Amino acid sequence: MSYKDILLQADPTEDGKSRLAVAVALAKQFEAHLIGIFLRRPPRALALGMEESMFVGPAQVEGFVERLEHAWQAEADEAETLFRA
């Protein structure tokens, strides 16, 4: 069996670093093209579903979403740095 393309879920966690090491070894062994993809994890509060009584207002929600966007971008940047190393 020969691999031509390998798709890797890239993230800066310890598990992500282990997956990257295995993917790099396989790509070298099979002279394959390695493709990294970063997946955003849904925020826990939204994943569990927010009750109507938890809603505080548009300004607070906007701030929450903005902080999430910054955190996601930082995590994506770190994953990209590890992938390109």
C-alpha positions in Angstrom: 0.0 0.0 0.0 1.3 3.5 -0.8 0.1 6.8 0.5 0.1 9.9 -1.8 -1.6 12.4 0.4 -2.0 12.4 4.2 -4.5 14.7 5.9 -3.6 15.6 9.5 -5.7 17.4 12.1 -3.1 19.8 13.4 -3.4 21.2 16.9 -0.9 22.3 19.5 -1.8 19.7 22.1 0.4 16.8 23.2 -1.8 14.4 21.2 -1.5 16.8 18.2 2.3 16.8 18.4 2.3 13.0 18.5 -0.1 12.8 15.5 2.2 15.2 13.7 5.3 13.1 14.4 3.6 9.9 13.0 2.3 11.8 10.0 5.7 13.2 9.1 7.3 9.7 9.4 4.6 8.2 7.2 4.9 11.1 4.6 8.7 10.6 4.5 8.3 6.8 4.2 5.8 6.9 1.4 7.1 10.2 -0.2 3.6 11.5 0.4 2.2 15.1 0.5 1.2 16.1 4.1 -1.8 18.4 4.5 -2.6 20.0 7.8 -6.0 21.2 8.8 -6.9 23.1 12.0 -10.4 22.5 13.4 -12.0 24.9 15.8 -13.5 23.3 18.9 -16.9 24.7 19.7 -17.0 26.7 23.0 -18.3 24.5 25.8 -21.2 26.8 26.7 -22.5 26.8 23.1 -21.9 23.1 22.7 -24.0 22.3 25.7 -26.7 24.8 24.8 -27.4 28.0 26.6 -30.6 28.5 28.4 -32.6 31.6 27.8 -32.1 32.7 31.4 -28.3 32.7 30.9 -28.5 35.4 28.2 -27.0 38.6 29.5 -27.1 40.9 26.5 -25.6 41.6 23.1 -22.5 43.4 24.4 -21.5 40.5 26.7 -22.1 38.0 23.9 -20.1 40.1 21.5 -17.2 40.2 24.0 -17.4 36.5 24.6 -17.3 35.7 20.9 -14.4 38.2 20.4 -12.4 36.4 23.1 -13.1 33.1 21.5 -12.0 34.3 18.1 -8.7 35.5 19.6 -8.2 32.2 21.5 -9.0 30.2 18.3 -6.6 32.3 16.2 -3.8 31.9 18.8 -4.3 28.1 18.8 -4.4 28.0 15.0 -1.2 30.0 14.8 0.6 27.7 17.2 -0.7 24.6 15.3 0.6 26.1 12.0 4.0 26.9 13.6 4.3 23.2 14.7 3.1 21.9 11.4 5.6 24.0 9.4 8.6 23.2 11.6 
